[in-house]
Amino acid sequence: MEKDHRLKRIETYVKKQFEHDTTGHGFDHMKRVALWSCKLAVEEEVDPVLAEAAGWLHDIGDEKLFTNPDKALEERNRLLLELNFTLCQINEIEKAIETVYFRKGKKPSSYLGAVVQDADRLDAIGAIGIARVFTYGGAKGQSIDNEQEDTSSSIQHFHDKLLKLSGMMNTESGRQEADRRHRFMEKYLLEFSREKHLD
């Protein structure tokens, strides 16, 4: 089946916004979240076009990534209107995106939100998640590891967030993939500890 032309336009827009990011929140991250949102949507019987659109756009307006978040959100919604998404659909996408972020601690209020949140969380764990956590830490001048418990480090981030995510998934499809990625991270941390302590 041919891809919805609106999604191609959204992909082009997102690429312009994130192609130079070096924090692990670049275009490749948006693409993976979009494709996993679509995959989970099909498996969970949610509208895959809305899910993929929300996946592509989920970091537009993020305060960590945009100097003027409100302007970015206005531009995002203007694009969706130009692409003939209805106001109802735009509202669905907006609500789904609002509950994505771990730091806000929100639970999705719709199946669409559940799918997109799971897709974003999947990209934070497993082999790709490991690569992203060190990329982000390096970009922010964070140490790889630190013996002081009150000091942030990339390894500490596994314990503060990443190892919790598999138990917070919303969908059965997302949970199955998260369990696999979680086990991989556990193996990685065991090996990291072995090498660190000369075992």
SULFEN-V614637 format. One record per residue. N is the residue number from 1. RES is the residue in one small letter. OMEGA is omega in degrees with one decimal (* if undefined). Layout:
BEGIN
n->[N;N]
res->[RES;RES]
omega->[OMEGA;OMEGA]
END
This chain:
BEGIN
n->[1;2;3;4;5;6;7;8;9;10;11;12;13;14;15;16;17;18;19;20;21;22;23;24;25;26;27;28;29;30;31;32;33;34;35;36;37;38;39;40;41;42;43;44;45;46;47;48;49;50;51;52;53;54;55;56;57;58;59;60;61;62;63;64;65;66;67;68;69;70;71;72;73;74;75;76;77;78;79;80;81;82;83;84;85;86;87;88;89;90;91;92;93;94;95;96;97;98;99;100;101;102;103;104;105;106;107;108;109;110;111;112;113;114;115;116;117;118;119;120;121;122;123;124;125;126;127;128;129;130;131;132;133;134;135;136;137;138;139;140;141;142;143;144;145;146;147;148;149;150;151;152;153;154;155;156;157;158;159;160;161;162;163;164;165;166;167;168;169;170;171;172;173;174;175;176;177;178;179;180;181;182;183;184;185;186;187;188;189;190;191;192;193;194;195;196;197;198;199]
res->[m;e;k;d;h;r;l;k;r;i;e;t;y;v;k;k;q;f;e;h;d;t;t;g;h;g;f;d;h;m;k;r;v;a;l;w;s;c;k;l;a;v;e;e;e;v;d;p;v;l;a;e;a;a;g;w;l;h;d;i;g;d;e;k;l;f;t;n;p;d;k;a;l;e;e;r;n;r;l;l;l;e;l;n;f;t;l;c;q;i;n;e;i;e;k;a;i;e;t;v;y;f;r;k;g;k;k;p;s;s;y;l;g;a;v;v;q;d;a;d;r;l;d;a;i;g;a;i;g;i;a;r;v;f;t;y;g;g;a;k;g;q;s;i;d;n;e;q;e;d;t;s;s;s;i;q;h;f;h;d;k;l;l;k;l;s;g;m;m;n;t;e;s;g;r;q;e;a;d;r;r;h;r;f;m;e;k;y;l;l;e;f;s;r;e;k;h;l;d]
omega->[-178.1;-178.5;177.2;-175.6;-179.7;179.9;176.3;177.2;179.1;178.4;179.1;178.7;-178.0;179.8;179.2;-177.0;-168.1;-172.5;-178.6;-179.0;179.6;-177.0;-175.0;177.5;-177.1;-177.8;-179.0;175.9;-179.8;-179.2;-180.0;179.4;179.0;-176.9;176.1;176.0;178.6;-179.4;179.8;-180.0;178.8;-177.7;-177.5;177.5;174.3;-179.6;-175.5;179.4;177.9;179.8;179.7;177.9;179.6;177.7;177.4;-169.3;-167.7;179.9;175.2;-180.0;177.8;-177.0;179.0;-169.1;-176.6;178.0;177.5;-175.4;-177.5;178.7;179.4;179.5;177.1;179.7;177.8;-178.2;176.7;177.2;-179.2;176.6;179.2;-179.3;175.5;166.1;180.0;177.7;177.6;179.6;178.0;178.1;177.6;179.6;-178.9;179.9;178.1;-178.2;-178.0;-176.4;-176.0;-164.0;178.4;-173.7;179.1;175.3;-177.8;174.4;-179.7;179.4;-179.9;175.7;177.5;178.7;179.8;-179.2;-176.9;177.2;177.9;-179.0;179.3;-179.9;176.1;-177.5;178.6;-175.8;-177.9;-177.3;179.0;178.4;177.7;179.0;-176.8;-176.8;178.6;174.9;-179.8;180.0;178.4;-179.9;-178.1;178.2;-177.3;179.0;177.1;-178.6;-179.1;-178.7;-179.1;-174.0;-177.1;179.9;-177.7;175.1;179.8;178.6;178.8;-179.7;175.3;-176.4;-179.6;-173.4;-164.9;-178.9;178.6;-168.2;-177.5;178.5;-176.9;-177.7;-175.6;-172.7;178.8;179.3;178.7;-179.0;180.0;178.9;-179.7;179.3;178.5;-178.9;178.9;-179.9;178.6;179.0;178.7;177.7;179.7;-177.9;175.5;178.7;177.7;-179.2;179.2;-178.8;-178.0;-175.9;176.7;-178.9;*]
END
